[in-house]
């Protein structure tokens, strides 16, 4: 996931240097599909085979709370990594456009959300409150990233203006 999104960001950065707006837009579409496709077999495999995979990390026959939580995480919470995937993809995309402060702002909001959600949920849900807090922060991060992408970094007009500002 992270290596692939970083590769797409490097491609975008090269297109920015070249001033190739159409390549940037095509790279986003292609890169996003590629990242989703590459991650899918791993997430799906861990979901389907959660019990045998989790058992590799515990003594034979162990069925304690840690094992149960590992299986629950793999089968219930792990698929939400796709929410994080979207946020990470657009973080890298915006970073490659030179919008590092925007990404930093999104990250700070996501971090504050994660801390607050975790503090509120752990007393009620125990360790699963940590997992749920993680998903909530990923969702906030993804929503902010998508909104910024759609309103400021998506169209040819947006990208052309951004490239002109970068040239000056």
DSSP file (Angstrom, degrees, kcal/mol; ACC not computed):
  #  RESIDUE AA STRUCTURE BP1 BP2  ACC     N-H-->O    O-->H-N    N-H-->O    O-->H-N    TCO  KAPPA ALPHA  PHI   PSI    X-CA   Y-CA   Z-CA
    1    1 A X     >        0   0    0      0, 0.0     4,-2.4     0, 0.0     5,-0.2   0.000 360.0 360.0 360.0 -57.5    0.0    0.0    0.0
    2    2 A X  H  >  +     0   0    0      1,-0.2     4,-1.9     2,-0.2     5,-0.2   0.879 360.0  49.9 -70.6 -37.2    2.5    2.6    1.1
    3    3 A X  H  > S+     0   0    0      2,-0.2     4,-2.0     1,-0.2    -1,-0.2   0.911 112.8  47.5 -65.8 -41.0    5.1    1.7   -1.5
    4    4 A X  H  > S+     0   0    0      2,-0.2     4,-2.1     1,-0.2    -2,-0.2   0.924 112.0  48.1 -67.9 -44.3    2.6    1.8   -4.3
    5    5 A X  H  X S+     0   0    0     -4,-2.4     4,-1.9     1,-0.2    -1,-0.2   0.861 111.3  52.2 -65.9 -32.9    1.1    5.2   -3.2
    6    6 A X  H  X S+     0   0    0     -4,-1.9     4,-2.1    -5,-0.2    -1,-0.2   0.887 107.4  52.2 -67.8 -37.7    4.6    6.6   -2.9
    7    7 A X  H  X S+     0   0    0     -4,-2.0     4,-2.1     2,-0.2    -2,-0.2   0.911 109.3  49.2 -63.3 -41.8    5.4    5.4   -6.4
    8    8 A X  H  X S+     0   0    0     -4,-2.1     4,-2.5     1,-0.2    -1,-0.2   0.888 109.2  53.3 -64.7 -38.0    2.3    7.2   -7.8
    9    9 A X  H  X S+     0   0    0     -4,-1.9     4,-2.7     2,-0.2    -2,-0.2   0.895 107.6  50.6 -64.1 -39.3    3.4   10.3   -5.9
   10   10 A X  H  X S+     0   0    0     -4,-2.1     4,-2.2     2,-0.2    -1,-0.2   0.915 110.0  50.1 -64.3 -41.9    6.8   10.2   -7.5
   11   11 A X  H  X S+     0   0    0     -4,-2.1     4,-2.2     2,-0.2    -2,-0.2   0.929 111.3  48.8 -60.1 -45.5    5.1    9.8  -10.9
   12   12 A X  H  X S+     0   0    0     -4,-2.5     4,-2.5     1,-0.2    -2,-0.2   0.918 109.1  52.9 -61.6 -43.5    2.9   12.8  -10.1
   13   13 A X  H  X S+     0   0    0     -4,-2.7     4,-2.2     1,-0.2    -1,-0.2   0.889 108.6  49.7 -60.1 -39.7    5.9   14.9   -9.0
   14   14 A X  H  X S+     0   0    0     -4,-2.2     4,-1.7     2,-0.2    -1,-0.2   0.892 110.7  50.1 -64.9 -39.4    7.6   14.1  -12.3
   15   15 A X  H  X>S+     0   0    0     -4,-2.2     5,-2.3     2,-0.2     4,-1.3   0.863 108.3  53.1 -67.0 -35.6    4.5   15.2  -14.2
   16   16 A X  H  <5S+     0   0    0     -4,-2.5     3,-0.5     2,-0.2    -2,-0.2   0.940 108.7  49.5 -62.6 -47.0    4.4   18.4  -12.2
   17   17 A X  H  <5S+     0   0    0     -4,-2.2    -1,-0.2     1,-0.3    -2,-0.2   0.840 114.6  45.0 -60.0 -33.4    8.0   19.1  -13.1
   18   18 A X  H  <5S-     0   0    0     -4,-1.7    -1,-0.3    -5,-0.1    -2,-0.2   0.673 108.5-127.0 -81.9 -19.4    7.1   18.4  -16.8
   19   19 A X  T  <5 +     0   0    0     -4,-1.3     2,-1.2    -3,-0.5    -3,-0.2   0.742  55.5 152.1  76.7  24.5    3.9   20.5  -16.5
   20   20 A X     >< +     0   0    0     -5,-2.3     4,-1.7     1,-0.2    -1,-0.2  -0.687  16.4 173.2 -94.7  86.4    1.9   17.6  -17.9
   21   21 A X  H  > S+     0   0    0     -2,-1.2     4,-2.3     1,-0.2    -1,-0.2   0.896  77.8  52.9 -61.7 -43.7   -1.6   18.2  -16.4
   22   22 A X  H  > S+     0   0    0      1,-0.2     4,-2.5     2,-0.2    -1,-0.2   0.879 107.9  51.4 -63.0 -37.3   -3.2   15.4  -18.4
   23   23 A X  H  > S+     0   0    0      2,-0.2     4,-2.6     1,-0.2    -1,-0.2   0.876 107.9  53.3 -65.8 -36.6   -0.6   12.9  -17.2
   24   24 A X  H  X S+     0   0    0     -4,-1.7     4,-1.9     2,-0.2    -2,-0.2   0.954 111.4  44.7 -61.7 -49.3   -1.3   13.9  -13.6
   25   25 A X  H  X S+     0   0    0     -4,-2.3     4,-1.9     1,-0.2    -2,-0.2   0.908 114.9  47.6 -63.6 -43.0   -5.0   13.3  -14.0
   26   26 A X  H  X S+     0   0    0     -4,-2.5     4,-2.7     1,-0.2     5,-0.3   0.882 109.5  55.0 -65.1 -37.8   -4.4    9.9  -15.8
   27   27 A X  H  X S+     0   0    0     -4,-2.6     4,-2.8     2,-0.2     5,-0.3   0.865 105.4  52.3 -63.5 -36.7   -1.9    8.9  -13.1
   28   28 A X  H  X S+     0   0    0     -4,-1.9     4,-2.5     2,-0.2     5,-0.2   0.949 112.9  43.7 -64.5 -48.7   -4.4    9.5  -10.3
   29   29 A X  H  X S+     0   0    0     -4,-1.9     4,-1.9     2,-0.2    -2,-0.2   0.951 120.2  40.7 -61.7 -49.7   -7.0    7.3  -12.0
   30   30 A X  H  X S+     0   0    0     -4,-2.7     4,-2.4     1,-0.2    -2,-0.2   0.926 116.5  49.5 -66.1 -45.1   -4.6    4.6  -12.9
   31   31 A X  H  X S+     0   0    0     -4,-2.8     4,-2.7    -5,-0.3     5,-0.2   0.889 109.0  51.4 -63.2 -41.4   -2.7    4.7   -9.6
   32   32 A X  H  X S+     0   0    0     -4,-2.5     4,-2.2    -5,-0.3    -1,-0.2   0.934 112.4  45.9 -64.1 -45.0   -5.8    4.6   -7.5
   33   33 A X  H  X S+     0   0    0     -4,-1.9     4,-2.3    -5,-0.2    -1,-0.2   0.897 112.9  51.4 -62.2 -40.1   -7.1    1.5   -9.3
   34   34 A X  H  X S+     0   0    0     -4,-2.4     4,-2.6     2,-0.2    -2,-0.2   0.923 109.5  48.7 -63.9 -45.6   -3.7   -0.1   -9.1
   35   35 A X  H  X S+     0   0    0     -4,-2.7     4,-2.2     1,-0.2     5,-0.2   0.930 112.3  48.6 -61.3 -46.0   -3.4    0.5   -5.3
   36   36 A X  H  X S+     0   0    0     -4,-2.2     4,-1.7    -5,-0.2    -1,-0.2   0.916 113.6  47.1 -60.2 -43.1   -6.8   -0.9   -4.7
   37   37 A X  H  X S+     0   0    0     -4,-2.3     4,-0.8     1,-0.2    -2,-0.2   0.887 112.0  49.2 -68.2 -39.3   -6.1   -4.0   -6.8
   38   38 A X  H  X S+     0   0    0     -4,-2.6     4,-0.5     1,-0.2     3,-0.2   0.898 114.5  44.2 -68.2 -39.9   -2.7   -4.7   -5.2
   39   39 A X  H >X S+     0   0    0     -4,-2.2     4,-2.2    -5,-0.2     3,-0.5   0.817  97.1  77.3 -74.5 -31.2   -4.0   -4.4   -1.6
   40   40 A X  H 3X S+     0   0    0     -4,-1.7     4,-3.1     1,-0.2     5,-0.3   0.875  90.0  50.6 -52.5 -50.2   -7.1   -6.5   -2.3
   41   41 A X  H 3X S+     0   0    0     -4,-0.8     4,-2.4     1,-0.2    -1,-0.2   0.878 113.1  47.2 -59.9 -35.5   -5.6  -10.0   -2.3
   42   42 A X  H <X S+     0   0    0     -3,-0.5     4,-2.4    -4,-0.5    -1,-0.2   0.941 116.1  42.2 -70.2 -47.2   -3.8   -9.4    1.0
   43   43 A X  H  X S+     0   0    0     -4,-2.2     4,-2.3     2,-0.2    -2,-0.2   0.942 117.8  46.6 -64.5 -46.9   -6.8   -7.9    2.8
   44   44 A X  H  X S+     0   0    0     -4,-3.1     4,-2.7    -5,-0.3     5,-0.3   0.918 112.6  50.3 -62.5 -43.8   -9.1  -10.6    1.4
   45   45 A X  H  X S+     0   0    0     -4,-2.4     4,-2.6    -5,-0.3    -1,-0.2   0.910 111.8  46.9 -61.5 -43.2   -6.7  -13.4    2.2
   46   46 A X  H  < S+     0   0    0     -4,-2.4    -1,-0.2     2,-0.2    -2,-0.2   0.857 113.1  50.1 -68.6 -34.1   -6.3  -12.2    5.8
   47   47 A X  H >< S+     0   0    0     -4,-2.3     3,-1.0    -5,-0.2    -2,-0.2   0.956 116.2  40.2 -65.4 -49.3  -10.0  -11.8    6.2
   48   48 A X  H 3< S+     0   0    0     -4,-2.7     3,-0.3     1,-0.3    -2,-0.2   0.883 126.1  34.9 -69.4 -39.5  -10.8  -15.3    4.9
   49   49 A X  T 3X S+     0   0    0     -4,-2.6     4,-2.3    -5,-0.3     5,-0.3  -0.118  77.4 130.0-108.4  36.3   -7.9  -17.0    6.6
   50   50 A X  H <> S+     0   0    0     -3,-1.0     4,-2.7     1,-0.2     5,-0.2   0.907  71.7  49.2 -57.7 -46.3   -7.9  -14.9    9.8
   51   51 A X  H  > S+     0   0    0     -3,-0.3     4,-2.3     2,-0.2    -1,-0.2   0.956 113.7  42.4 -64.8 -51.7   -7.9  -17.9   12.2
   52   52 A X  H  > S+     0   0    0      1,-0.2     4,-0.7     2,-0.2    -1,-0.2   0.893 117.4  48.1 -64.1 -36.0   -5.0  -19.9   10.6
   53   53 A X  H >< S+     0   0    0     -4,-2.3     3,-1.0     1,-0.2     4,-0.4   0.941 112.7  47.6 -68.1 -45.7   -2.9  -16.8   10.1
   54   54 A X  H >< S+     0   0    0     -4,-2.7     3,-1.8    -5,-0.3    -2,-0.2   0.869 104.2  61.8 -61.6 -36.3   -3.5  -15.6   13.6
   55   55 A X  H >< S+     0   0    0     -4,-2.3     3,-1.2     1,-0.3    -1,-0.2   0.731  89.6  70.3 -65.4 -20.1   -2.6  -19.0   15.0
   56   56 A X  T << S+     0   0    0     -3,-1.0    -1,-0.3    -4,-0.7    -2,-0.2   0.744  98.6  50.1 -65.2 -21.9    0.9  -18.7   13.5
   57   57 A X  T <  S+     0   0    0     -3,-1.8     2,-0.3    -4,-0.4    -1,-0.2   0.320 107.7  59.0-101.3   6.6    1.6  -16.1   16.2
   58   58 A X  S <  S-     0   0    0     -3,-1.2     3,-0.1    -4,-0.1     4,-0.0  -0.901  95.3 -84.6-131.8 159.4    0.5  -18.0   19.2
   59   59 A X    >   -     0   0    0     -2,-0.3     3,-2.3     1,-0.1    -2,-0.1  -0.287  66.5 -80.0 -59.5 150.4    1.4  -21.4   20.8
   60   60 A X  T 3  S+     0   0    0      1,-0.3    -1,-0.1    -4,-0.1     3,-0.1  -0.276 117.3  12.8 -56.4 130.5   -0.4  -24.3   19.3
   61   61 A X  T 3  S+     0   0    0      1,-0.3    -1,-0.3    -3,-0.1     2,-0.2   0.402  87.0 148.2  84.4  -2.0   -4.0  -24.6   20.6
   62   62 A X    <   +     0   0    0     -3,-2.3    -1,-0.3    -7,-0.1    -4,-0.1  -0.474  13.8 164.7 -68.8 131.4   -4.0  -21.2   22.2
   63   63 A X        +     0   0    0     -2,-0.2    -1,-0.1    -3,-0.1     5,-0.1   0.026  27.7 135.2-134.2  26.8   -7.5  -19.6   22.1
   64   64 A X  S  > S-     0   0    0      3,-0.1     4,-2.3     1,-0.1     3,-0.2   0.081  73.6 -81.9 -71.5-174.7   -7.1  -16.8   24.6
   65   65 A X  H  > S+     0   0    0      1,-0.2     4,-2.7     2,-0.2     5,-0.2   0.850 126.5  55.6 -60.8 -38.4   -8.3  -13.2   24.4
   66   66 A X  H  > S+     0   0    0      2,-0.2     4,-2.2     1,-0.2    -1,-0.2   0.909 109.7  46.9 -63.2 -41.1   -5.3  -12.1   22.3
   67   67 A X  H  > S+     0   0    0     -3,-0.2     4,-2.4     2,-0.2     5,-0.2   0.931 111.9  50.0 -64.9 -45.7   -6.0  -14.7   19.7
   68   68 A X  H  X S+     0   0    0     -4,-2.3     4,-2.5     1,-0.2    -2,-0.2   0.913 112.5  47.6 -59.4 -44.1   -9.7  -13.8   19.6
   69   69 A X  H  X S+     0   0    0     -4,-2.7     4,-2.8     2,-0.2    -1,-0.2   0.873 109.8  52.9 -67.1 -36.6   -8.9  -10.1   19.2
   70   70 A X  H  X S+     0   0    0     -4,-2.2     4,-2.3    -5,-0.2    -2,-0.2   0.920 111.9  45.4 -63.4 -42.8   -6.3  -10.9   16.4
   71   71 A X  H  X S+     0   0    0     -4,-2.4     4,-2.4     2,-0.2     5,-0.2   0.920 113.6  49.4 -66.2 -43.8   -8.9  -12.9   14.5
   72   72 A X  H  X>S+     0   0    0     -4,-2.5     4,-2.7    -5,-0.2     5,-1.0   0.908 110.9  50.6 -62.2 -41.4  -11.6  -10.2   15.0
   73   73 A X  I  <>S+     0   0    0     -4,-2.8     5,-3.1     3,-0.2     4,-0.5   0.952 113.3  44.8 -61.5 -48.2   -9.2   -7.5   13.9
   74   74 A X  I  <5S+     0   0    0     -4,-2.3    -2,-0.2     1,-0.2    -1,-0.2   0.872 122.2  36.5 -64.6 -37.4   -8.3   -9.4   10.7
   75   75 A X  I  <5S+     0   0    0     -4,-2.4    -1,-0.2    -5,-0.2    -2,-0.2   0.751 133.2  19.1 -91.0 -23.9  -11.9  -10.3    9.8
   76   76 A X  I  <5S+     0   0    0     -4,-2.7     4,-0.2    -5,-0.2    -3,-0.2   0.809 130.2  30.5-112.0 -49.9  -13.7   -7.2   10.9
   77   77 A X  I > <S+     0   0    0     -5,-1.0     3,-1.7    -4,-0.5    -3,-0.2   0.844 104.1  69.4 -87.5 -35.1  -11.4   -4.2   11.3
   78   78 A X  G > <S+     0   0    0     -5,-3.1     3,-2.6     1,-0.3     4,-0.2   0.847  88.3  64.8 -56.9 -38.7   -8.7   -4.9    8.6
   79   79 A X  G >  S+     0   0    0      1,-0.3     3,-1.6    -5,-0.2    -1,-0.3   0.775  88.7  70.8 -57.7 -22.2  -11.0   -4.3    5.6
   80   80 A X  G X> S+     0   0    0     -3,-1.7     3,-1.6     1,-0.3     4,-1.2   0.543  70.1  91.4 -70.8  -4.3  -11.3   -0.7    6.8
   81   81 A X  H <> S+     0   0    0     -3,-2.6     4,-2.6     1,-0.3    -1,-0.3   0.755  73.2  70.3 -60.5 -21.4   -7.7   -0.3    5.6
   82   82 A X  H <> S+     0   0    0     -3,-1.6     4,-1.8     2,-0.2    -1,-0.3   0.831  94.5  53.0 -64.9 -30.2   -9.3    0.7    2.3
   83   83 A X  H <> S+     0   0    0     -3,-1.6     4,-1.8     2,-0.2    -1,-0.2   0.926 111.5  45.2 -66.5 -43.9  -10.5    3.9    4.0
   84   84 A X  H  X S+     0   0    0     -4,-1.2     4,-3.0     1,-0.2     5,-0.2   0.865 107.6  59.7 -66.0 -35.7   -6.9    4.5    5.1
   85   85 A X  H  X S+     0   0    0     -4,-2.6     4,-2.7     2,-0.2    -1,-0.2   0.911 104.7  48.8 -58.4 -45.1   -5.7    3.6    1.6
   86   86 A X  H  X S+     0   0    0     -4,-1.8     4,-2.3     2,-0.2     5,-0.2   0.943 113.5  46.6 -62.3 -47.8   -7.8    6.5    0.1
   87   87 A X  H  X S+     0   0    0     -4,-1.8     4,-2.0     1,-0.2    -2,-0.2   0.930 114.5  46.6 -60.1 -46.3   -6.5    9.0    2.6
   88   88 A X  H  X S+     0   0    0     -4,-3.0     4,-2.5     2,-0.2     5,-0.2   0.899 110.1  54.0 -63.9 -41.5   -2.9    7.8    2.2
   89   89 A X  H  X S+     0   0    0     -4,-2.7     4,-2.1    -5,-0.2    -1,-0.2   0.941 113.0  41.8 -58.3 -48.5   -3.2    7.9   -1.6
   90   90 A X  H  X S+     0   0    0     -4,-2.3     4,-2.6     2,-0.2    -1,-0.2   0.772 109.9  58.4 -76.3 -24.3   -4.4   11.5   -1.6
   91   91 A X  H  X S+     0   0    0     -4,-2.0     4,-2.7    -5,-0.2    -1,-0.2   0.963 110.6  43.4 -61.2 -51.2   -1.8   12.5    1.0
   92   92 A X  H  X S+     0   0    0     -4,-2.5     4,-2.1     1,-0.2    -2,-0.2   0.885 113.4  52.2 -62.6 -38.9    0.9   11.3   -1.3
   93   93 A X  H  X S+     0   0    0     -4,-2.1     4,-0.9    -5,-0.2    -1,-0.2   0.951 113.0  43.2 -61.8 -50.1   -0.8   12.9   -4.3
   94   94 A X  H  <>S+     0   0    0     -4,-2.6     5,-2.6     1,-0.2     3,-0.4   0.873 111.9  54.4 -66.4 -36.0   -1.1   16.3   -2.6
   95   95 A X  H ><5S+     0   0    0     -4,-2.7     3,-1.7     1,-0.2     5,-0.2   0.898 105.4  53.5 -62.5 -39.1    2.5   16.1   -1.2
   96   96 A X  H 3<5S+     0   0    0     -4,-2.1    -1,-0.2     1,-0.3    -2,-0.2   0.717 103.9  56.7 -70.4 -18.8    3.7   15.5   -4.7
   97   97 A X  T 3<5S-     0   0    0     -4,-0.9    -1,-0.3    -3,-0.4    -2,-0.2   0.364 125.1-104.9 -88.2   4.3    1.9   18.7   -5.8
   98   98 A X  T < 5S+     0   0    0     -3,-1.7     2,-0.6     1,-0.1     3,-0.3   0.655  83.2 130.4  83.3  16.4    3.9   20.6   -3.1
   99   99 A X     >< +     0   0    0     -5,-2.6     4,-1.9     1,-0.2     3,-0.2  -0.344  16.8 141.7 -97.8  51.5    1.0   20.8   -0.7
  100  100 A X  H  >  +     0   0    0     -2,-0.6     4,-2.6    -5,-0.2    -1,-0.2   0.865  68.9  54.1 -63.5 -39.2    2.9   19.6    2.3
  101  101 A X  H  > S+     0   0    0     -3,-0.3     4,-2.3     2,-0.2    -1,-0.2   0.858 106.7  52.6 -65.8 -33.8    1.2   22.0    4.7
  102  102 A X  H  > S+     0   0    0     -3,-0.2     4,-2.3     2,-0.2    -1,-0.2   0.935 111.0  46.6 -64.1 -46.1   -2.2   20.8    3.6
  103  103 A X  H  X S+     0   0    0     -4,-1.9     4,-2.5     1,-0.2    -2,-0.2   0.899 110.8  52.6 -63.6 -40.7   -1.2   17.2    4.3
  104  104 A X  H  X S+     0   0    0     -4,-2.6     4,-2.3     2,-0.2    -1,-0.2   0.913 108.8  50.3 -61.1 -42.8    0.3   18.2    7.7
  105  105 A X  H  X S+     0   0    0     -4,-2.3     4,-2.3     2,-0.2    -2,-0.2   0.917 111.1  47.9 -61.7 -44.0   -3.0   19.9    8.6
  106  106 A X  H  X S+     0   0    0     -4,-2.3     4,-2.7     1,-0.2    -1,-0.2   0.912 111.4  51.4 -62.4 -42.4   -5.0   16.8    7.6
  107  107 A X  H  X S+     0   0    0     -4,-2.5     4,-2.5     2,-0.2    -2,-0.2   0.894 109.1  49.9 -63.5 -40.9   -2.7   14.6    9.6
  108  108 A X  H  X S+     0   0    0     -4,-2.3     4,-2.6     2,-0.2     5,-0.2   0.932 111.9  47.7 -64.1 -45.8   -3.0   16.8   12.7
  109  109 A X  H  X S+     0   0    0     -4,-2.3     4,-2.4     1,-0.2    -2,-0.2   0.926 113.4  48.8 -61.2 -44.0   -6.8   16.7   12.5
  110  110 A X  H  X S+     0   0    0     -4,-2.7     4,-2.3     2,-0.2    -2,-0.2   0.887 111.6  49.5 -62.2 -39.6   -6.7   12.9   12.0
  111  111 A X  H  X S+     0   0    0     -4,-2.5     4,-2.5     2,-0.2    -2,-0.2   0.916 111.1  47.9 -67.1 -43.7   -4.4   12.5   14.9
  112  112 A X  H  X S+     0   0    0     -4,-2.6     4,-2.6     1,-0.2     5,-0.2   0.919 112.3  50.6 -62.6 -42.2   -6.5   14.6   17.3
  113  113 A X  H  X S+     0   0    0     -4,-2.4     4,-3.0    -5,-0.2     5,-0.3   0.911 109.9  50.4 -60.1 -43.1   -9.6   12.7   16.1
  114  114 A X  H  X S+     0   0    0     -4,-2.3     4,-2.5     2,-0.2     5,-0.2   0.926 111.9  46.4 -63.6 -44.9   -7.8    9.4   16.8
  115  115 A X  H  X S+     0   0    0     -4,-2.5     4,-2.6     2,-0.2     5,-0.2   0.945 115.8  45.2 -63.1 -47.7   -6.7   10.4   20.3
  116  116 A X  H  X S+     0   0    0     -4,-2.6     4,-2.1     2,-0.2    -2,-0.2   0.935 115.1  46.9 -63.1 -46.8  -10.2   11.7   21.2
  117  117 A X  H  X S+     0   0    0     -4,-3.0     4,-2.4    -5,-0.2     5,-0.2   0.911 113.6  48.9 -62.5 -41.8  -12.1    8.7   19.7
  118  118 A X  H  X S+     0   0    0     -4,-2.5     4,-2.6    -5,-0.3     5,-0.2   0.930 110.6  49.7 -64.8 -45.3   -9.7    6.3   21.5
  119  119 A X  H  X S+     0   0    0     -4,-2.6     4,-0.6    -5,-0.2    -1,-0.2   0.865 116.1  43.4 -62.1 -35.2  -10.1    8.0   24.8
  120  120 A X  H  < S+     0   0    0     -4,-2.1     4,-0.3    -5,-0.2    -1,-0.2   0.839 120.3  39.8 -77.7 -33.2  -13.8    8.0   24.5
  121  121 A X  H >X S+     0   0    0     -4,-2.4     4,-3.8    -5,-0.2     3,-0.8   0.793  98.5  70.6 -91.7 -29.6  -14.2    4.4   23.2
  122  122 A X  H 3X S+     0   0    0     -4,-2.6     4,-2.3     1,-0.3     7,-0.2   0.896  95.7  54.0 -59.6 -42.1  -11.6    2.4   25.2
  123  123 A X  H 3< S+     0   0    0     -4,-0.6    -1,-0.3    -5,-0.2    -2,-0.1   0.825 121.3  32.6 -61.3 -26.8  -13.6    2.7   28.5
  124  124 A X  H <4 S+     0   0    0     -3,-0.8    -2,-0.2    -4,-0.3    -1,-0.2   0.860 134.7  23.6 -94.0 -42.5  -16.6    1.2   26.8
  125  125 A X  H >< S-     0   0    0     -4,-3.8     3,-1.3     1,-0.3    -3,-0.2   0.434  86.9-153.0-108.6  -1.1  -15.1   -1.1   24.2
  126  126 A X  T >X S-     0   0    0     -4,-2.3     3,-1.7    -5,-0.4     4,-0.7  -0.375  75.1  -6.2  59.4-135.9  -11.7   -1.9   25.7
  127  127 A X  H >> S+     0   0    0      1,-0.3     4,-1.5     2,-0.2     3,-1.0   0.827 133.2  62.7 -61.4 -32.0   -9.1   -2.8   23.0
  128  128 A X  H <> S+     0   0    0     -3,-1.3     4,-2.5     1,-0.3    -1,-0.3   0.744  93.1  65.4 -66.4 -19.9  -11.7   -2.8   20.3
  129  129 A X  H <> S+     0   0    0     -3,-1.7     4,-2.3     2,-0.2    -1,-0.3   0.831  99.5  51.8 -65.7 -33.0  -12.1    0.9   21.2
  130  130 A X  H <X S+     0   0    0     -3,-1.0     4,-2.0    -4,-0.7    -2,-0.2   0.930 111.0  47.0 -66.5 -45.7   -8.5    1.4   19.9
  131  131 A X  H  X S+     0   0    0     -4,-1.5     4,-1.9     1,-0.2    -2,-0.2   0.919 114.6  46.2 -61.6 -44.1   -9.4   -0.3   16.7
  132  132 A X  H  X S+     0   0    0     -4,-2.5     4,-2.6     1,-0.2    -1,-0.2   0.884 109.9  53.8 -68.4 -38.9  -12.6    1.7   16.2
  133  133 A X  H  X S+     0   0    0     -4,-2.3     4,-2.4     1,-0.2    -1,-0.2   0.884 107.2  53.1 -60.1 -38.4  -10.8    4.9   17.1
  134  134 A X  H  X S+     0   0    0     -4,-2.0     4,-2.3     2,-0.2    -2,-0.2   0.927 109.9  46.7 -61.4 -46.4   -8.3    4.1   14.3
  135  135 A X  H  X S+     0   0    0     -4,-1.9     4,-2.3     2,-0.2    -2,-0.2   0.898 110.8  52.4 -65.0 -40.9  -11.1    3.6   11.8
  136  136 A X  H  X S+     0   0    0     -4,-2.6     4,-2.3     2,-0.2    -1,-0.2   0.927 110.9  46.8 -61.4 -44.8  -12.8    6.8   12.8
  137  137 A X  H  X S+     0   0    0     -4,-2.4     4,-2.5     1,-0.2    -2,-0.2   0.898 111.0  51.9 -66.2 -39.0   -9.5    8.8   12.4
  138  138 A X  H  X S+     0   0    0     -4,-2.3     4,-2.7     1,-0.2    -1,-0.2   0.898 110.2  50.3 -60.4 -39.3   -8.9    7.1    9.0
  139  139 A X  H  X S+     0   0    0     -4,-2.3     4,-2.7     2,-0.2    -2,-0.2   0.920 110.8  46.9 -67.4 -44.3  -12.5    8.1    8.0
  140  140 A X  H  X S+     0   0    0     -4,-2.3     4,-2.4     2,-0.2     5,-0.2   0.935 114.4  48.5 -61.5 -45.8  -12.0   11.8    9.0
  141  141 A X  H  X S+     0   0    0     -4,-2.5     4,-2.5     1,-0.2    -2,-0.2   0.920 112.5  48.2 -59.0 -46.6   -8.7   11.9    7.2
  142  142 A X  H  X S+     0   0    0     -4,-2.7     4,-3.0     2,-0.2     5,-0.2   0.917 110.9  50.2 -62.8 -45.0  -10.1   10.3    4.1
  143  143 A X  H  X S+     0   0    0     -4,-2.7     4,-2.6     1,-0.2     5,-0.2   0.935 112.9  46.1 -61.5 -46.7  -13.1   12.7    4.0
  144  144 A X  H  X S+     0   0    0     -4,-2.4     4,-2.4    -5,-0.2     5,-0.2   0.923 114.0  49.0 -61.1 -43.9  -10.8   15.8    4.4
  145  145 A X  H  X S+     0   0    0     -4,-2.5     4,-2.5    -5,-0.2    -2,-0.2   0.921 113.0  46.5 -62.5 -45.1   -8.5   14.4    1.7
  146  146 A X  H  X S+     0   0    0     -4,-3.0     4,-3.0     2,-0.2     5,-0.2   0.913 111.5  51.2 -65.3 -42.5  -11.3   13.7   -0.8
  147  147 A X  H  X S+     0   0    0     -4,-2.6     4,-2.3    -5,-0.2     5,-0.2   0.938 112.8  45.5 -60.5 -46.3  -12.9   17.1   -0.2
  148  148 A X  H  X>S+     0   0    0     -4,-2.4     4,-2.2    -5,-0.2     5,-0.8   0.913 113.5  50.4 -63.8 -41.7   -9.7   18.9   -0.8
  149  149 A X  H  X5S+     0   0    0     -4,-2.5     4,-1.5    -5,-0.2     5,-0.4   0.960 113.8  43.7 -59.3 -51.8   -8.9   16.8   -3.9
  150  150 A X  H  <5S+     0   0    0     -4,-3.0    -1,-0.2     1,-0.2     5,-0.2   0.832 122.7  36.8 -66.8 -32.8  -12.4   17.4   -5.4
  151  151 A X  H  <5S+     0   0    0     -4,-2.3    -1,-0.2    -5,-0.2    -2,-0.2   0.662 135.4  11.2 -95.9 -15.6  -12.5   21.1   -4.7
  152  152 A X  H  <5S+     0   0    0     -4,-2.2    -3,-0.2    -5,-0.2    -2,-0.2   0.612 127.2  34.5-134.9 -19.6   -8.8   22.1   -5.2
  153  153 A X  S  <<S+     0   0    0     -4,-1.5    -3,-0.2    -5,-0.8    -4,-0.1   0.110  96.9  72.3-132.9  24.6   -6.6   19.4   -6.9
  154  154 A X  S    S+     0   0    0     -5,-0.4    -4,-0.1    -6,-0.2    -3,-0.1   0.857  75.7  67.2-109.3 -50.0   -8.7   17.5   -9.4
  155  155 A X  S  > S-     0   0    0     -5,-0.2     4,-2.6     1,-0.1     5,-0.2  -0.213  81.3-113.1 -81.5 165.8   -9.6   19.4  -12.5
  156  156 A X  H  > S+     0   0    0      1,-0.2     4,-2.6     2,-0.2     5,-0.2   0.873 119.3  53.4 -61.1 -37.7   -7.3   20.6  -15.3
  157  157 A X  H  > S+     0   0    0      2,-0.2     4,-2.3     1,-0.2     5,-0.2   0.938 109.6  47.6 -63.1 -47.8   -8.1   24.2  -14.2
  158  158 A X  H  > S+     0   0    0      1,-0.2     4,-2.3     2,-0.2    -2,-0.2   0.947 115.5  44.7 -57.2 -49.6   -7.1   23.5  -10.6
  159  159 A X  H  X S+     0   0    0     -4,-2.6     4,-2.7     1,-0.2    -1,-0.2   0.876 110.9  52.9 -67.4 -37.9   -3.9   21.8  -11.7
  160  160 A X  H  X S+     0   0    0     -4,-2.6     4,-2.1    -5,-0.2    -1,-0.2   0.923 111.2  47.1 -63.2 -43.5   -2.9   24.4  -14.3
  161  161 A X  H  X S+     0   0    0     -4,-2.3     4,-2.1     2,-0.2    -2,-0.2   0.915 112.7  49.9 -62.6 -42.8   -3.3   27.2  -11.6
  162  162 A X  H  X S+     0   0    0     -4,-2.3     4,-2.1    -5,-0.2    -2,-0.2   0.917 110.2  49.5 -63.2 -43.6   -1.3   25.2   -9.2
  163  163 A X  H  X S+     0   0    0     -4,-2.7     4,-1.6     1,-0.2    -1,-0.2   0.869 109.1  53.0 -65.0 -36.3    1.5   24.6  -11.7
  164  164 A X  H  X S+     0   0    0     -4,-2.1     4,-1.0     1,-0.2    -1,-0.2   0.904 109.4  48.8 -64.8 -40.0    1.6   28.3  -12.6
  165  165 A X  H  < S+     0   0    0     -4,-2.1     3,-0.3     1,-0.2    -2,-0.2   0.875 109.8  52.5 -66.2 -36.1    2.0   29.1   -8.9
  166  166 A X  H  < S+     0   0    0     -4,-2.1    -1,-0.2     1,-0.2    -2,-0.2   0.825 105.0  56.0 -69.1 -30.3    4.8   26.6   -8.6
  167  167 A X  H  <        0   0    0     -4,-1.6    -1,-0.2     1,-0.2    -2,-0.2   0.781 360.0 360.0 -71.8 -26.5    6.6   28.1  -11.5
  168  168 A X     <        0   0    0     -4,-1.0    -1,-0.2    -3,-0.3    -2,-0.2   0.478 360.0 360.0 -87.9 360.0    6.7   31.6   -9.9
